[in-house]
């Protein structure tokens, strides 16, 4: 090619080939994209848990219009605002009673509470134990990052002994909750725990919980690098995921009383409880039928279903 021809080609404006159709994010249909970017820190495990939840819904036969998500206050409390479902971002500690109200008002709904350990087991602890006791047909997904993250890193009901928080600068000396044991002792029919590392197992467990009739509870151990890891000098989010990989032991069917978590020690994960028993509305309808006979109209049952 002659030098003059090369010069002529170089003078021509360069064009870039673009795709005729803009690619869509695989979760775009499930998230409120107008709320992006989200508030969660880099390497936080909440986003992973949300992805697992969406994939879990896809594994079920549940209709999207029948699923409602309820969250409380805290980092995990923002989940309800990002999920493109009917959802409620409620007050601190009151996610479960909001969910109970939804379920009783419309028993056909699949109501999911998706919130944090502080919101659900501290100020919301009373609602957790009594809703499990009554076996309300709802699913509770609890993000446990061992600390109050959004409000500055205070010690939480799940903070392991000796772990440092802003309110325990010399280390935590209180006994933390063993959440699977608490849920099981109060009457939950499905109890499991996984970490943010176990994405496939967590997804499958969430799908099981969503389809379980009665009070189901899944604890999700998640990294909080901004506060918990930094204060305890545990390294990056990747370091925490490596810790989960090296120290998680799958013990399906384990006694929930034996799965408590100590600071930087073995984490027992798996499905611990999977039993069947009448739900709150089942018990109500059966009992009232014995008292009122044929004049009693079962609650939450349509005329077609009665026939």
C-alpha positions in Angstrom: 0.0 0.0 0.0 1.4 3.4 -1.0 2.1 6.0 1.7 -0.5 8.3 0.2 -3.2 5.6 0.6 -2.2 4.9 4.2 -2.4 8.6 5.0 -5.9 8.8 3.4 -7.2 5.9 5.5 -5.8 7.5 8.7 -7.7 10.7 7.9 -11.1 8.9 7.8 -13.1 9.2 11.0 -13.1 6.0 13.1 -16.4 4.4 13.9 -17.2 2.0 16.7 -19.6 -0.9 16.3 -22.3 -0.9 18.9 -24.8 -3.5 19.8 -28.3 -2.9 18.4 -29.9 -4.1 21.7 -28.6 -2.9 25.0 -27.9 -5.8 27.3 -30.1 -6.2 30.4 -28.7 -7.2 33.8 -29.9 -10.7 34.6 -31.6 -9.5 37.8 -33.0 -6.3 36.4 -36.6 -7.7 36.4 -36.3 -8.5 40.1 -34.7 -5.3 41.4 -35.8 -1.6 41.6 -33.1 -0.3 39.3 -34.2 3.3 39.9 -32.9 2.8 43.5 -29.4 1.9 42.3 -26.7 2.2 43.3 -27.5 0.5 46.6 -26.1 1.6 50.0 -24.3 -1.6 50.9 -20.5 -1.5 51.3 -18.2 -3.3 49.0 -17.8 -7.0 50.0 -20.9 -6.9 52.2 -22.7 -10.2 52.0 -26.2 -8.8 51.8 -26.2 -8.5 48.1 -25.1 -12.1 47.7 -28.0 -13.2 50.0 -30.5 -11.1 47.9 -29.2 -12.8 44.7 -29.7 -16.2 46.4 -33.2 -15.2 47.4 -34.2 -14.3 43.8 -32.7 -17.5 42.5 -34.6 -19.4 45.2 -37.9 -17.9 44.1 -37.2 -19.0 40.6 -36.8 -22.6 41.9 -40.3 -22.6 43.4 -43.8 -22.6 41.9 -44.8 -19.5 43.7 -46.4 -16.7 41.7 -44.5 -13.4 42.0 -47.7 -11.5 42.6 -48.3 -13.6 45.7 -44.9 -12.9 47.3 -44.4 -10.0 49.7 -41.1 -8.9 51.3 -41.0 -7.1 54.7 -37.9 -5.7 56.3 -37.1 -3.6 59.4 -34.3 -1.1 60.1 -30.6 -1.5 59.5 -28.4 -2.4 56.5 -30.5 -5.5 55.8 -33.6 -3.5 56.3 -33.0 -1.9 52.9 -33.7 -5.2 51.2 -37.4 -4.6 50.9 -36.7 -1.3 49.1 -34.5 -2.9 46.4 -36.6 -6.0 45.7 -39.1 -5.5 42.9 -42.0 -7.1 44.8 -44.8 -5.8 46.9 -42.7 -4.9 49.9 -42.7 -2.9 53.2 -39.8 -1.2 54.8 -41.1 -1.1 58.4 -40.0 0.3 61.7 -37.2 -1.0 63.9 -38.0 -4.5 65.3 -41.5 -4.6 63.8 -40.9 -6.4 60.6 -42.5 -9.6 61.9 -45.7 -8.1 63.2 -46.2 -6.3 59.9 -45.7 -9.6 58.2 -48.2 -11.3 60.5 -50.7 -8.6 59.7 -50.2 -9.2 56.0 -50.6 -12.9 56.3 -53.7 -12.8 58.4 -55.3 -10.1 56.1 -54.5 -12.2 53.0 -53.6 -15.8 53.8 -52.9 -16.5 50.2 -49.7 -14.4 50.3 -46.3 -15.8 50.8 -44.9 -13.3 53.3 -41.1 -13.2 53.7 -39.3 -11.2 56.4 -35.8 -10.4 55.3 -33.9 -8.4 57.9 -30.9 -8.4 60.2 -29.9 -10.0 63.5 -30.2 -6.8 65.5 -33.6 -5.9 64.1 -35.0 -9.4 64.4 -33.5 -10.7 67.7 -33.0 -7.6 69.8 -35.8 -5.0 69.6 -37.8 -7.5 67.5 -37.0 -10.6 69.6 -40.4 -10.7 71.3 -42.1 -10.9 67.9 -39.7 -13.6 66.7 -40.3 -16.0 69.6 -44.1 -15.6 69.6 -44.6 -15.9 65.9 -42.5 -19.0 65.9 -44.5 -20.3 68.9 -47.8 -19.8 67.0 -46.3 -21.3 63.8 -47.5 -18.5 61.6 -47.0 -19.5 57.9 -44.2 -17.0 57.1 -40.5 -17.2 56.2 -37.9 -15.3 58.1 -34.5 -14.8 56.5 -32.0 -13.3 59.0 -28.7 -11.7 57.9 -26.3 -12.2 60.8 -23.1 -10.1 60.6 -22.5 -10.1 64.3 -22.8 -6.4 64.8 -25.0 -3.3 64.5 -23.5 -2.1 61.3 -25.6 0.8 60.1 -25.6 2.7 63.4 -21.9 2.6 64.1 -20.8 -0.9 65.1 -22.4 -1.5 68.6 -22.3 -4.9 70.2 -25.3 -7.0 69.1 -27.3 -9.9 70.5 -25.2 -12.2 68.2 -21.7 -10.7 68.7 -19.4 -13.6 69.7 -17.6 -13.5 73.1 -14.4 -11.5 73.0 -15.2 -9.8 69.7 -14.7 -6.0 69.7 -17.4 -3.5 69.0 -17.7 0.2 69.6 -19.6 -0.4 72.8 -17.3 -3.2 73.9 -13.8 -1.9 73.1 -12.1 -4.5 75.3 -14.2 -7.3 73.8 -17.7 -8.7 74.3 -18.4 -10.5 77.6 -22.1 -11.1 77.1 -23.5 -14.5 76.0 -24.8 -14.2 72.4 -28.0 -15.7 71.0 -27.7 -19.0 69.2 -30.4 -18.1 66.6 -31.2 -21.5 65.2 -31.6 -22.9 68.7 -33.9 -20.0 69.6 -36.1 -20.4 66.6 -36.3 -24.2 67.0 -37.0 -24.0 70.7 -39.9 -21.6 70.0 -41.5 -23.9 67.5 -40.1 -23.2 64.0 -40.8 -26.1 61.6 -37.8 -25.3 59.4 -34.5 -24.0 60.7 -31.2 -23.7 58.7 -28.0 -21.8 58.6 -25.6 -21.1 55.8 -22.9 -18.5 55.1 -22.7 -16.0 52.2 -20.1 -18.4 50.7 -22.5 -21.3 50.4 -24.5 -19.7 47.5 -26.0 -22.9 46.0 -26.8 -24.5 49.4 -28.3 -21.2 50.6 -30.4 -20.8 47.5 -31.7 -24.3 47.9 -32.4 -23.8 51.6 -34.3 -20.6 50.9 -36.4 -22.4 48.2 -37.3 -25.1 50.8 -38.1 -22.5 53.4 -40.4 -20.6 51.0 -42.3 -23.8 50.2 -42.5 -25.0 53.8 -45.9 -24.6 55.5 -45.4 -22.9 58.8 -42.8 -20.7 60.4 -39.4 -21.2 58.6 -36.2 -19.6 59.6 -32.9 -19.3 57.7 -29.8 -17.6 59.3 -27.3 -16.2 56.8 -23.8 -15.5 58.2 -22.5 -12.5 56.2 -19.3 -10.5 56.2 -19.2 -6.9 57.5 -15.8 -5.6 56.6 -16.5 -1.9 57.3 -17.1 -2.4 61.0 -16.9 -6.0 62.3 -13.9 -7.1 60.4 -12.0 -3.8 60.7 -12.5 -3.5 64.5 -11.5 -7.2 65.0 -8.6 -7.0 62.5 -10.0 -9.9 60.4 -8.9 -8.6 57.0 -10.9 -8.0 53.8 -14.2 -9.4 52.7 -12.2 -12.0 50.7 -10.4 -13.0 53.9 -13.7 -13.6 55.6 -15.0 -15.7 52.8 -11.8 -17.8 53.0 -12.5 -18.1 56.7 -16.0 -19.4 56.0 -14.6 -21.8 53.5 -12.0 -23.2 55.9 -14.1 -23.2 59.1 -17.6 -24.1 58.0 -18.7 -27.6 58.8 -21.9 -29.0 57.2 -23.9 -30.9 59.8 -27.4 -31.5 58.5 -29.8 -32.6 61.3 -27.5 -31.2 64.0 -29.1 -30.4 67.4 -29.6 -26.6 67.2 -28.4 -26.3 70.8 -25.0 -27.4 69.7 -24.4 -24.9 66.8 -23.6 -21.8 68.8 -20.8 -19.6 67.3 -17.7 -18.5 69.1 -15.2 -15.8 67.9 -13.3 -17.0 64.8 -14.1 -20.6 65.5 -15.9 -23.4 63.7 -19.2 -22.5 62.1 -21.7 -25.4 61.9 -24.0 -24.9 58.9 -26.8 -27.0 57.4 -30.5 -27.8 57.7 -31.1 -28.5 61.4 -34.9 -28.7 61.6 -37.5 -29.9 59.1 -40.8 -31.1 60.7 -44.5 -30.7 60.1 -47.2 -29.4 62.4 -50.4 -27.4 62.1 -50.0 -23.7 61.3 -51.7 -21.0 63.4 -54.6 -20.8 61.0 -54.9 -24.6 60.8 -55.1 -24.8 64.6 -57.6 -21.9 64.7 -59.9 -23.4 62.1 -59.8 -26.9 63.6 -60.4 -25.7 67.1 -63.2 -23.3 66.3 -64.9 -26.0 64.2 -65.1 -28.3 67.2 -66.7 -25.4 69.2 -69.1 -23.9 66.7 -69.8 -26.9 64.4 -71.2 -26.3 60.9 -72.0 -22.7 61.5 -68.3 -21.9 61.7 -66.8 -20.6 58.5 -63.0 -21.4 58.3 -60.8 -18.4 58.0 -58.7 -18.0 54.9 -60.5 -20.8 53.1 -62.6 -20.0 49.9 -66.0 -21.5 49.2 -64.4 -23.4 46.3 -61.7 -24.9 48.5 -64.4 -26.0 51.1 -66.2 -27.9 48.4 
